[in-house]
Amino acid sequence: MNRHFTCEDIFRLLSGYIDNELDTLMREIVEEHIKECERCLSLLHTIEKTIAISRETHRKKKVPKKVVNRVYYELRIRYKR
């Protein structure tokens, strides 16, 4: 592929890159770009860190069993057929 990818192009691809949704060629393009571009590499690390923090935060928070049961029974009552 002869097209030059700008940082904006790479920004649009980072989500797919992180989620492993890019084909091999596009993945290689992103990897080559971030080897040479500190700005895009920094953005990639920031996104990955944000995802990790978000996952950790949500993993620690548990909905109390009492609340889960209450919602479950309310839904059963409202949508019982």
Buried (B, 14 or more C-beta within 10 A) or exposed (E): EEEEBEEEBBBEBBEBBBEEEBEEEBBEBBEEBBEEBEEBBEBBEEBEEEEEEEEEEEEEEEEEEEEEEEEEEEEEEEEEE
